[in-house]
Amino acid sequence: MLVPTRIRRVLVEVGMVPIYEHQATADQVLGYLGARGYSLVSLYPSARLADGRLTWCDALFRAA
């Protein structure tokens, strides 16, 4: 179902630091969606650690 002609936009939560076992990395998510014809539009920061590092964010992709 994840085909750019059917689904024009994808909003997904992307982890920047490992929290869960077997969690996909940000690079894996970008690669997966990129290989299916989607390009990154923007990142929306959602949570940070006490030292300021981003823990996760929402990523918006669009059909290329």
N, CA, C and O atoms as CSV, one atom per row, in Angstrom:
chain,resi,resn,atom,element,x,y,z
A,1,MET,N,N,0.814,-1.202,0.000
A,1,MET,CA,C,0.000,0.000,0.000
A,1,MET,C,C,0.854,1.262,0.000
A,1,MET,O,O,0.379,2.319,-0.413
A,2,LEU,N,N,2.091,1.176,0.449
A,2,LEU,CA,C,2.938,2.362,0.525
A,2,LEU,C,C,3.540,2.647,-0.851
A,2,LEU,O,O,4.691,2.309,-1.131
A,3,VAL,N,N,2.733,3.273,-1.691
A,3,VAL,CA,C,3.118,3.597,-3.060
A,3,VAL,C,C,2.863,5.093,-3.254
A,3,VAL,O,O,1.766,5.565,-2.958
A,4,PRO,N,N,3.865,5.861,-3.753
A,4,PRO,CA,C,3.714,7.308,-3.883
A,4,PRO,C,C,2.484,7.753,-4.671
A,4,PRO,O,O,1.962,8.839,-4.420
A,5,THR,N,N,2.015,6.951,-5.608
A,5,THR,CA,C,0.829,7.351,-6.363
A,5,THR,C,C,-0.455,7.191,-5.551
A,5,THR,O,O,-1.478,7.789,-5.883
A,6,ARG,N,N,-0.404,6.389,-4.494
A,6,ARG,CA,C,-1.578,6.181,-3.632
A,6,ARG,C,C,-1.500,6.998,-2.354
A,6,ARG,O,O,-2.494,7.572,-1.911
A,7,ILE,N,N,-0.315,7.047,-1.767
A,7,ILE,CA,C,-0.105,7.773,-0.508
A,7,ILE,C,C,0.912,8.872,-0.788
A,7,ILE,O,O,2.089,8.597,-1.021
A,8,ARG,N,N,0.451,10.105,-0.764
A,8,ARG,CA,C,1.293,11.239,-1.162
A,8,ARG,C,C,2.180,11.748,-0.030
A,8,ARG,O,O,3.269,12.257,-0.297
A,9,ARG,N,N,1.756,11.628,1.207
A,9,ARG,CA,C,2.511,12.121,2.362
A,9,ARG,C,C,2.573,11.031,3.433
A,9,ARG,O,O,1.644,10.239,3.597
A,10,VAL,N,N,3.700,11.015,4.158
A,10,VAL,CA,C,3.878,10.074,5.265
A,10,VAL,C,C,4.449,10.853,6.444
A,10,VAL,O,O,5.463,11.537,6.305
A,11,LEU,N,N,3.808,10.752,7.595
A,11,LEU,CA,C,4.304,11.351,8.829
A,11,LEU,C,C,4.655,10.203,9.755
A,11,LEU,O,O,3.805,9.370,10.071
A,12,VAL,N,N,5.915,10.158,10.192
A,12,VAL,CA,C,6.390,9.038,10.991
A,12,VAL,C,C,7.253,9.548,12.148
A,12,VAL,O,O,7.981,10.532,12.013
A,13,GLU,N,N,7.156,8.864,13.272
A,13,GLU,CA,C,8.017,9.171,14.407
A,13,GLU,C,C,9.375,8.508,14.173
A,13,GLU,O,O,9.449,7.323,13.847
A,14,VAL,N,N,10.439,9.280,14.342
A,14,VAL,CA,C,11.794,8.779,14.110
A,14,VAL,C,C,12.603,8.930,15.393
A,14,VAL,O,O,12.707,10.025,15.946
A,15,GLY,N,N,13.172,7.828,15.860
A,15,GLY,CA,C,14.008,7.858,17.052
A,15,GLY,C,C,15.437,8.245,16.705
A,15,GLY,O,O,16.021,7.708,15.764
A,16,MET,N,N,15.987,9.159,17.452
A,16,MET,CA,C,17.364,9.600,17.233
A,16,MET,C,C,18.356,8.895,18.151
A,16,MET,O,O,19.549,8.829,17.854
A,17,VAL,N,N,17.862,8.376,19.252
A,17,VAL,CA,C,18.680,7.574,20.167
A,17,VAL,C,C,17.915,6.280,20.430
A,17,VAL,O,O,16.686,6.294,20.491
A,18,PRO,N,N,18.621,5.167,20.584
A,18,PRO,CA,C,17.915,3.905,20.807
A,18,PRO,C,C,17.178,3.892,22.144
A,18,PRO,O,O,17.753,4.166,23.197
A,19,ILE,N,N,15.903,3.570,22.070
A,19,ILE,CA,C,15.067,3.471,23.262
A,19,ILE,C,C,14.503,2.055,23.371
A,19,ILE,O,O,14.445,1.480,24.458
A,20,TYR,N,N,14.086,1.499,22.225
A,20,TYR,CA,C,13.436,0.194,22.187
A,20,TYR,C,C,14.336,-0.840,21.531
A,20,TYR,O,O,15.162,-0.511,20.680
A,21,GLU,N,N,14.172,-2.067,21.926
A,21,GLU,CA,C,14.886,-3.168,21.306
A,21,GLU,C,C,14.424,-3.297,19.849
A,21,GLU,O,O,13.228,-3.230,19.564
A,22,HIS,N,N,15.368,-3.480,18.941
A,22,HIS,CA,C,15.101,-3.637,17.501
A,22,HIS,C,C,14.511,-2.387,16.856
A,22,HIS,O,O,13.877,-2.481,15.804
A,23,GLN,N,N,14.703,-1.244,17.452
A,23,GLN,CA,C,14.195,0.018,16.913
A,23,GLN,C,C,14.954,0.375,15.637
A,23,GLN,O,O,16.179,0.269,15.590
A,24,ALA,N,N,14.234,0.794,14.613
A,24,ALA,CA,C,14.876,1.253,13.378
A,24,ALA,C,C,15.609,2.564,13.657
A,24,ALA,O,O,15.122,3.403,14.415
A,25,THR,N,N,16.764,2.734,13.051
A,25,THR,CA,C,17.506,3.985,13.187
A,25,THR,C,C,16.910,5.025,12.236
A,25,THR,O,O,16.165,4.683,11.317
A,26,ALA,N,N,17.241,6.280,12.463
A,26,ALA,CA,C,16.780,7.346,11.576
A,26,ALA,C,C,17.264,7.078,10.149
A,26,ALA,O,O,16.513,7.290,9.198
A,27,ASP,N,N,18.499,6.617,9.987
A,27,ASP,CA,C,19.028,6.296,8.657
A,27,ASP,C,C,18.220,5.192,7.981
A,27,ASP,O,O,17.978,5.249,6.775
A,28,GLN,N,N,17.808,4.200,8.742
A,28,GLN,CA,C,17.009,3.113,8.172
A,28,GLN,C,C,15.643,3.608,7.698
A,28,GLN,O,O,15.165,3.205,6.638
A,29,VAL,N,N,15.023,4.478,8.482
A,29,VAL,CA,C,13.726,5.033,8.089
A,29,VAL,C,C,13.878,5.868,6.818
A,29,VAL,O,O,13.088,5.731,5.884
A,30,LEU,N,N,14.894,6.734,6.784
A,30,LEU,CA,C,15.131,7.560,5.590
A,30,LEU,C,C,15.387,6.681,4.369
A,30,LEU,O,O,14.849,6.938,3.292
A,31,GLY,N,N,16.196,5.658,4.532
A,31,GLY,CA,C,16.507,4.751,3.433
A,31,GLY,C,C,15.298,3.982,2.952
A,31,GLY,O,O,15.092,3.827,1.748
A,32,TYR,N,N,14.501,3.502,3.880
A,32,TYR,CA,C,13.309,2.728,3.544
A,32,TYR,C,C,12.331,3.566,2.720
A,32,TYR,O,O,11.870,3.147,1.658
A,33,LEU,N,N,12.030,4.742,3.228
A,33,LEU,CA,C,11.075,5.593,2.518
A,33,LEU,C,C,11.673,6.147,1.219
A,33,LEU,O,O,10.970,6.272,0.216
A,34,GLY,N,N,12.952,6.476,1.239
A,34,GLY,CA,C,13.611,6.958,0.023
A,34,GLY,C,C,13.591,5.925,-1.085
A,34,GLY,O,O,13.382,6.267,-2.250
A,35,ALA,N,N,13.804,4.669,-0.738
A,35,ALA,CA,C,13.801,3.592,-1.729
A,35,ALA,C,C,12.409,3.368,-2.309
A,35,ALA,O,O,12.271,2.753,-3.366
A,36,ARG,N,N,11.388,3.857,-1.635
A,36,ARG,CA,C,10.016,3.698,-2.105
A,36,ARG,C,C,9.471,4.961,-2.763
A,36,ARG,O,O,8.276,5.059,-3.041
A,37,GLY,N,N,10.360,5.932,-3.010
A,37,GLY,CA,C,9.953,7.119,-3.752
A,37,GLY,C,C,9.508,8.306,-2.932
A,37,GLY,O,O,8.814,9.184,-3.444
A,38,TYR,N,N,9.899,8.353,-1.655
A,38,TYR,CA,C,9.535,9.481,-0.798
A,38,TYR,C,C,10.781,10.290,-0.438
A,38,TYR,O,O,11.875,9.743,-0.297
A,39,SER,N,N,10.594,11.593,-0.292
A,39,SER,CA,C,11.702,12.451,0.123
A,39,SER,C,C,11.309,13.213,1.390
A,39,SER,O,O,10.139,13.527,1.609
A,40,LEU,N,N,12.307,13.497,2.209
A,40,LEU,CA,C,12.086,14.191,3.477
A,40,LEU,C,C,11.718,15.646,3.214
A,40,LEU,O,O,12.376,16.334,2.434
A,41,VAL,N,N,10.661,16.100,3.874
A,41,VAL,CA,C,10.215,17.491,3.761
A,41,VAL,C,C,10.697,18.289,4.968
A,41,VAL,O,O,11.288,19.359,4.819
A,42,SER,N,N,10.439,17.759,6.170
A,42,SER,CA,C,10.784,18.502,7.382
A,42,SER,C,C,10.818,17.582,8.584
A,42,SER,O,O,10.213,16.510,8.590
A,43,LEU,N,N,11.544,18.027,9.608
A,43,LEU,CA,C,11.592,17.346,10.901
A,43,LEU,C,C,10.955,18.263,11.936
A,43,LEU,O,O,11.174,19.474,11.931
A,44,TYR,N,N,10.165,17.669,12.821
A,44,TYR,CA,C,9.499,18.425,13.866
A,44,TYR,C,C,9.953,17.884,15.217
A,44,TYR,O,O,9.449,16.862,15.681
A,45,PRO,N,N,10.918,18.578,15.855
A,45,PRO,CA,C,11.453,18.093,17.134
A,45,PRO,C,C,10.346,17.908,18.166
A,45,PRO,O,O,9.428,18.720,18.281
A,46,SER,N,N,10.465,16.816,18.906
A,46,SER,CA,C,9.431,16.502,19.879
A,46,SER,C,C,9.951,16.335,21.293
A,46,SER,O,O,9.301,16.779,22.239
A,47,ALA,N,N,11.105,15.709,21.463
A,47,ALA,CA,C,11.603,15.464,22.820
A,47,ALA,C,C,13.126,15.541,22.832
A,47,ALA,O,O,13.793,15.133,21.882
A,48,ARG,N,N,13.649,16.063,23.910
A,48,ARG,CA,C,15.100,16.196,24.078
A,48,ARG,C,C,15.516,15.666,25.439
A,48,ARG,O,O,14.738,15.663,26.393
A,49,LEU,N,N,16.772,15.215,25.504
A,49,LEU,CA,C,17.356,14.809,26.777
A,49,LEU,C,C,17.739,16.055,27.562
A,49,LEU,O,O,17.712,17.161,27.021
A,50,ALA,N,N,18.090,15.890,28.812
A,50,ALA,CA,C,18.475,17.023,29.663
A,50,ALA,C,C,19.660,17.798,29.077
A,50,ALA,O,O,19.776,19.005,29.289
A,51,ASP,N,N,20.539,17.109,28.342
A,51,ASP,CA,C,21.702,17.789,27.758
A,51,ASP,C,C,21.393,18.439,26.402
A,51,ASP,O,O,22.289,18.979,25.753
A,52,GLY,N,N,20.129,18.388,25.978
A,52,GLY,CA,C,19.724,19.051,24.750
A,52,GLY,C,C,19.677,18.170,23.507
A,52,GLY,O,O,19.178,18.599,22.467
A,53,ARG,N,N,20.189,16.940,23.600
A,53,ARG,CA,C,20.159,16.049,22.425
A,53,ARG,C,C,18.724,15.641,22.099
A,53,ARG,O,O,17.918,15.363,22.987
A,54,LEU,N,N,18.436,15.616,20.817
A,54,LEU,CA,C,17.125,15.206,20.338
A,54,LEU,C,C,16.958,13.703,20.526
A,54,LEU,O,O,17.817,12.932,20.100
A,55,THR,N,N,15.871,13.276,21.154
A,55,THR,CA,C,15.629,11.851,21.344
A,55,THR,C,C,14.744,11.278,20.242
A,55,THR,O,O,14.992,10.175,19.754
A,56,TRP,N,N,13.723,12.018,19.852
A,56,TRP,CA,C,12.880,11.601,18.745
A,56,TRP,C,C,12.204,12.819,18.144
A,56,TRP,O,O,12.140,13.881,18.762
A,57,CYS,N,N,11.706,12.650,16.939
A,57,CYS,CA,C,10.988,13.725,16.266
A,57,CYS,C,C,9.998,13.107,15.277
A,57,CYS,O,O,10.056,11.913,14.983
A,58,ASP,N,N,9.109,13.927,14.783
A,58,ASP,CA,C,8.227,13.514,13.697
A,58,ASP,C,C,8.891,13.947,12.397
A,58,ASP,O,O,9.447,15.041,12.308
A,59,ALA,N,N,8.829,13.082,11.393
A,59,ALA,CA,C,9.417,13.370,10.086
A,59,ALA,C,C,8.326,13.298,9.029
A,59,ALA,O,O,7.582,12.321,8.950
A,60,LEU,N,N,8.241,14.348,8.218
A,60,LEU,CA,C,7.267,14.403,7.146
A,60,LEU,C,C,7.958,14.107,5.824
A,60,LEU,O,O,8.965,14.730,5.488
A,61,PHE,N,N,7.419,13.162,5.083
A,61,PHE,CA,C,7.928,12.787,3.762
A,61,PHE,C,C,6.833,13.032,2.727
A,61,PHE,O,O,5.644,12.985,3.043
A,62,ARG,N,N,7.247,13.292,1.495
A,62,ARG,CA,C,6.288,13.429,0.398
A,62,ARG,C,C,6.727,12.588,-0.780
A,62,ARG,O,O,7.898,12.237,-0.919
A,63,ALA,N,N,5.777,12.278,-1.609
A,63,ALA,CA,C,6.103,11.520,-2.818
A,63,ALA,C,C,7.008,12.379,-3.687
A,63,ALA,O,O,6.735,13.559,-3.908
A,64,ALA,N,N,8.083,11.780,-4.176
A,64,ALA,CA,C,9.067,12.534,-4.959
A,64,ALA,C,C,8.547,12.852,-6.348
A,64,ALA,O,O,9.247,13.482,-7.140
